[in-house]
Amino acid sequence: MSGPHPLLDLSCRKCGRSNPWVYFAPVMVEGTGTCICMDCATARGWLNRAGNFKPGVSL
């Protein structure tokens, strides 16, 4: 490997937040992409108290 990898340019598919610190299900196309931020996953009831997906949830 040569040098550091650039950070991804992501936006949340649910709220539009740009480059969230914690995200799930990134999809990249030509250097830009989408994801689902942790706040949106929590608001939808997809995560347990530890921040892990609840049984039956998959992205």
The first five atom37 places (N, CA, C, CB, O) and aatype in JSON, in Angstrom:
{
  "aatype": [12, 15, 7, 14, 8, 14, 10, 10, 3, 10, 15, 4, 1, 11, 4, 7, 1, 15, 2, 14, 17, 19, 18, 13, 0, 14, 19, 12, 19, 6, 7, 16, 7, 16, 4, 9, 4, 12, 3, 4, 0, 16, 0, 1, 7, 17, 10, 2, 1, 0, 7, 2, 13, 11, 14, 7, 19, 15, 10],
  "atom_mask": [
    [1, 1, 1, 1, 1],
    [1, 1, 1, 1, 1],
    [1, 1, 1, 0, 1],
    [1, 1, 1, 1, 1],
    [1, 1, 1, 1, 1],
    [1, 1, 1, 1, 1],
    [1, 1, 1, 1, 1],
    [1, 1, 1, 1, 1],
    [1, 1, 1, 1, 1],
    [1, 1, 1, 1, 1],
    [1, 1, 1, 1, 1],
    [1, 1, 1, 1, 1],
    [1, 1, 1, 1, 1],
    [1, 1, 1, 1, 1],
    [1, 1, 1, 1, 1],
    [1, 1, 1, 0, 1],
    [1, 1, 1, 1, 1],
    [1, 1, 1, 1, 1],
    [1, 1, 1, 1, 1],
    [1, 1, 1, 1, 1],
    [1, 1, 1, 1, 1],
    [1, 1, 1, 1, 1],
    [1, 1, 1, 1, 1],
    [1, 1, 1, 1, 1],
    [1, 1, 1, 1, 1],
    [1, 1, 1, 1, 1],
    [1, 1, 1, 1, 1],
    [1, 1, 1, 1, 1],
    [1, 1, 1, 1, 1],
    [1, 1, 1, 1, 1],
    [1, 1, 1, 0, 1],
    [1, 1, 1, 1, 1],
    [1, 1, 1, 0, 1],
    [1, 1, 1, 1, 1],
    [1, 1, 1, 1, 1],
    [1, 1, 1, 1, 1],
    [1, 1, 1, 1, 1],
    [1, 1, 1, 1, 1],
    [1, 1, 1, 1, 1],
    [1, 1, 1, 1, 1],
    [1, 1, 1, 1, 1],
    [1, 1, 1, 1, 1],
    [1, 1, 1, 1, 1],
    [1, 1, 1, 1, 1],
    [1, 1, 1, 0, 1],
    [1, 1, 1, 1, 1],
    [1, 1, 1, 1, 1],
    [1, 1, 1, 1, 1],
    [1, 1, 1, 1, 1],
    [1, 1, 1, 1, 1],
    [1, 1, 1, 0, 1],
    [1, 1, 1, 1, 1],
    [1, 1, 1, 1, 1],
    [1, 1, 1, 1, 1],
    [1, 1, 1, 1, 1],
    [1, 1, 1, 0, 1],
    [1, 1, 1, 1, 1],
    [1, 1, 1, 1, 1],
    [1, 1, 1, 1, 1]
  ],
  "atom_positions": [
    [[0.84, -1.18, 0.0], [0.0, 0.0, 0.0], [0.88, 1.24, 0.0], [-0.95, 0.0, 1.22], [1.96, 1.26, 0.59]],
    [[0.43, 2.25, -0.65], [1.21, 3.48, -0.72], [0.39, 4.67, -0.22], [1.69, 3.73, -2.15], [-0.51, 5.14, -0.91]],
    [[0.7, 5.15, 0.96], [0.05, 6.33, 1.49], [-1.32, 6.06, 2.09], [0.0, 0.0, 0.0], [-1.86, 4.96, 1.96]],
    [[-1.86, 7.08, 2.75], [-3.18, 6.92, 3.4], [-4.31, 6.88, 2.37], [-3.42, 8.06, 4.39], [-4.2, 7.44, 1.28]],
    [[-5.37, 6.22, 2.75], [-6.56, 6.16, 1.91], [-7.42, 7.39, 2.17], [-7.37, 4.86, 2.16], [-7.59, 7.77, 3.33]],
    [[-7.96, 8.01, 1.15], [-8.83, 9.18, 1.38], [-10.14, 8.75, 2.04], [-9.12, 9.93, 0.05], [-10.61, 7.63, 1.85]],
    [[-10.71, 9.65, 2.82], [-12.01, 9.37, 3.44], [-13.09, 9.36, 2.37], [-12.34, 10.41, 4.54], [-13.0, 10.08, 1.38]],
    [[-14.08, 8.55, 2.58], [-15.19, 8.45, 1.65], [-16.08, 9.68, 1.73], [-16.0, 7.19, 1.91], [-16.18, 10.29, 2.8]],
    [[-16.71, 10.06, 0.65], [-17.68, 11.16, 0.63], [-19.07, 10.52, 0.65], [-17.48, 12.09, -0.64], [-19.59, 10.12, -0.39]],
    [[-19.66, 10.43, 1.86], [-20.93, 9.74, 2.05], [-22.02, 10.69, 2.52], [-20.77, 8.61, 3.05], [-21.74, 11.71, 3.15]],
    [[-23.26, 10.35, 2.2], [-24.4, 11.05, 2.77], [-25.44, 10.01, 3.19], [-25.01, 12.08, 1.75], [-25.59, 8.98, 2.54]],
    [[-26.14, 10.29, 4.28], [-27.14, 9.35, 4.8], [-28.34, 9.31, 3.87], [-27.58, 9.76, 6.23], [-28.86, 10.34, 3.46]],
    [[-28.78, 8.09, 3.54], [-29.95, 7.92, 2.67], [-31.25, 8.34, 3.34], [-30.06, 6.47, 2.23], [-32.24, 8.6, 2.65]],
    [[-31.27, 8.42, 4.65], [-32.5, 8.74, 5.37], [-32.62, 10.22, 5.73], [-32.57, 7.92, 6.63], [-33.69, 10.8, 5.54]],
    [[-31.55, 10.83, 6.24], [-31.63, 12.23, 6.7], [-30.77, 13.19, 5.9], [-31.23, 12.31, 8.15], [-30.92, 14.41, 6.03]],
    [[-29.88, 12.67, 5.06], [-29.04, 13.53, 4.24], [-27.78, 14.04, 4.92], [0.0, 0.0, 0.0], [-27.03, 14.8, 4.31]],
    [[-27.52, 13.62, 6.17], [-26.32, 14.07, 6.88], [-25.08, 13.71, 6.05], [-26.23, 13.41, 8.3], [-24.98, 12.62, 5.5]],
    [[-24.16, 14.63, 5.99], [-22.95, 14.44, 5.2], [-21.83, 13.87, 6.07], [-22.51, 15.77, 4.57], [-21.54, 14.41, 7.14]],
    [[-21.22, 12.8, 5.61], [-20.08, 12.16, 6.26], [-20.28, 11.9, 7.75], [-18.87, 12.99, 6.08], [-19.53, 12.43, 8.57]],
    [[-21.29, 11.07, 8.13], [-21.49, 10.77, 9.55], [-20.31, 9.98, 10.12], [-22.79, 9.97, 9.75], [-19.64, 9.26, 9.39]],
    [[-20.06, 10.13, 11.42], [-18.96, 9.43, 12.07], [-19.18, 7.94, 12.11], [-18.76, 9.95, 13.48], [-18.25, 7.16, 11.89]],
    [[-20.42, 7.52, 12.38], [-20.76, 6.1, 12.44], [-21.86, 5.84, 11.42], [-21.21, 5.67, 13.88], [-22.87, 6.54, 11.4]],
    [[-21.65, 4.84, 10.58], [-22.63, 4.57, 9.53], [-22.67, 3.08, 9.21], [-22.29, 5.38, 8.26], [-21.77, 2.32, 9.55]],
    [[-23.75, 2.69, 8.54], [-23.97, 1.31, 8.12], [-24.29, 1.29, 6.63], [-25.13, 0.66, 8.94], [-24.69, 2.31, 6.06]],
    [[-24.11, 0.15, 6.0], [-24.51, -0.13, 4.63], [-24.02, 0.91, 3.61], [-26.0, -0.21, 4.56], [-24.82, 1.47, 2.86]],
    [[-22.69, 1.17, 3.59], [-22.21, 2.12, 2.59], [-22.32, 1.56, 1.17], [-20.76, 2.5, 2.88], [-22.09, 0.38, 0.94]],
    [[-22.68, 2.42, 0.24], [-22.75, 2.07, -1.18], [-21.97, 3.16, -1.92], [-24.25, 1.96, -1.71], [-22.31, 4.34, -1.84]],
    [[-20.92, 2.76, -2.63], [-20.06, 3.72, -3.32], [-20.18, 3.59, -4.83], [-18.6, 3.54, -2.89], [-20.24, 2.48, -5.37]],
    [[-20.22, 4.73, -5.51], [-20.2, 4.77, -6.97], [-19.3, 5.95, -7.37], [-21.65, 4.91, -7.58], [-19.63, 7.1, -7.11]],
    [[-18.18, 5.63, -7.98], [-17.25, 6.64, -8.48], [-16.84, 7.68, -7.44], [-17.86, 7.34, -9.65], [-16.87, 8.88, -7.72]],
    [[-16.46, 7.23, -6.25], [-15.93, 8.14, -5.23], [-16.95, 8.81, -4.32], [0.0, 0.0, 0.0], [-16.55, 9.38, -3.31]],
    [[-18.21, 8.76, -4.63], [-19.23, 9.3, -3.73], [-20.21, 8.17, -3.42], [-19.98, 10.53, -4.38], [-20.29, 7.18, -4.14]],
    [[-20.93, 8.35, -2.33], [-21.83, 7.27, -1.97], [-22.86, 7.65, -0.93], [0.0, 0.0, 0.0], [-22.98, 8.8, -0.51]],
    [[-23.61, 6.63, -0.53], [-24.64, 6.79, 0.48], [-24.44, 5.76, 1.58], [-26.04, 6.66, -0.15], [-23.72, 4.78, 1.41]],
    [[-25.09, 6.01, 2.71], [-25.03, 5.13, 3.85], [-26.27, 5.37, 4.69], [-23.72, 5.35, 4.68], [-27.15, 6.14, 4.3]],
    [[-26.34, 4.73, 5.85], [-27.38, 5.01, 6.84], [-26.64, 5.34, 8.13], [-28.38, 3.78, 7.01], [-25.89, 4.51, 8.65]],
    [[-26.86, 6.54, 8.66], [-26.13, 6.96, 9.86], [-26.69, 6.25, 11.09], [-26.22, 8.51, 10.04], [-27.82, 5.75, 11.08]],
    [[-25.9, 6.21, 12.14], [-26.29, 5.52, 13.37], [-27.53, 6.16, 13.99], [-25.14, 5.53, 14.37], [-28.38, 5.45, 14.52]],
    [[-27.65, 7.48, 13.93], [-28.83, 8.15, 14.49], [-30.11, 7.68, 13.79], [-28.69, 9.66, 14.36], [-31.12, 7.45, 14.46]],
    [[-30.08, 7.55, 12.47], [-31.26, 7.1, 11.74], [-31.57, 5.62, 12.03], [-31.06, 7.3, 10.23], [-32.74, 5.25, 12.15]],
    [[-30.53, 4.79, 12.14], [-30.74, 3.38, 12.47], [-31.34, 3.24, 13.86], [-29.41, 2.61, 12.38], [-32.22, 2.4, 14.08]],
    [[-30.88, 4.06, 14.8], [-31.41, 4.03, 16.17], [-32.86, 4.51, 16.19], [-30.56, 4.91, 17.1], [-33.7, 3.9, 16.84]],
    [[-33.15, 5.58, 15.47], [-34.5, 6.14, 15.44], [-35.51, 5.16, 14.85], [-34.52, 7.43, 14.64], [-36.68, 5.19, 15.21]],
    [[-35.06, 4.28, 13.97], [-35.95, 3.31, 13.34], [-36.05, 2.0, 14.13], [-35.48, 3.01, 11.94], [-36.76, 1.08, 13.73]],
    [[-35.33, 1.94, 15.28], [-35.42, 0.75, 16.13], [-34.64, -0.43, 15.62], [0.0, 0.0, 0.0], [-34.95, -1.57, 15.98]],
    [[-33.63, -0.2, 14.79], [-32.85, -1.29, 14.21], [-31.72, -1.76, 15.11], [-32.28, -0.85, 12.89], [-31.16, -2.83, 14.89]],
    [[-31.37, -0.96, 16.14], [-30.21, -1.27, 16.98], [-30.63, -1.55, 18.42], [-29.21, -0.13, 16.95], [-31.63, -1.03, 18.9]],
    [[-29.83, -2.39, 19.09], [-30.07, -2.61, 20.52], [-29.28, -1.57, 21.31], [-29.66, -4.07, 20.93], [-28.66, -0.68, 20.73]],
    [[-29.29, -1.68, 22.63], [-28.62, -0.69, 23.48], [-27.11, -0.63, 23.24], [-28.88, -0.99, 24.93], [-26.5, 0.42, 23.44]],
    [[-26.52, -1.74, 22.83], [-25.08, -1.79, 22.59], [-24.7, -1.24, 21.22], [-24.58, -3.23, 22.72], [-23.51, -1.11, 20.92]],
    [[-25.68, -0.91, 20.39], [-25.4, -0.39, 19.05], [-25.27, -1.45, 17.99], [0.0, 0.0, 0.0], [-24.83, -1.17, 16.87]],
    [[-25.66, -2.68, 18.32], [-25.63, -3.78, 17.36], [-27.02, -3.95, 16.75], [-25.16, -5.1, 18.03], [-28.02, -3.57, 17.35]],
    [[-27.07, -4.52, 15.56], [-28.37, -4.79, 14.93], [-29.18, -5.76, 15.76], [-28.18, -5.32, 13.52], [-28.64, -6.73, 16.29]],
    [[-30.46, -5.5, 15.87], [-31.36, -6.43, 16.53], [-31.53, -7.67, 15.65], [-32.72, -5.76, 16.82], [-31.34, -7.58, 14.44]],
    [[-31.89, -8.81, 16.23], [-32.1, -10.01, 15.43], [-33.14, -9.76, 14.32], [-32.54, -11.17, 16.34], [-34.18, -9.15, 14.56]],
    [[-32.84, -10.22, 13.14], [-33.74, -10.08, 12.01], [-33.53, -8.83, 11.18], [0.0, 0.0, 0.0], [-34.13, -8.69, 10.12]],
    [[-32.67, -7.91, 11.64], [-32.39, -6.68, 10.89], [-31.13, -6.89, 10.05], [-32.22, -5.43, 11.85], [-30.09, -7.29, 10.57]],
    [[-31.24, -6.63, 8.78], [-30.07, -6.68, 7.9], [-30.17, -5.57, 6.88], [-29.95, -8.07, 7.19], [-31.26, -5.24, 6.41]],
    [[-29.05, -5.0, 6.54], [-29.01, -3.9, 5.57], [-28.17, -4.31, 4.39], [-28.47, -2.61, 6.2], [-28.0, -3.53, 3.45]]
  ]
}
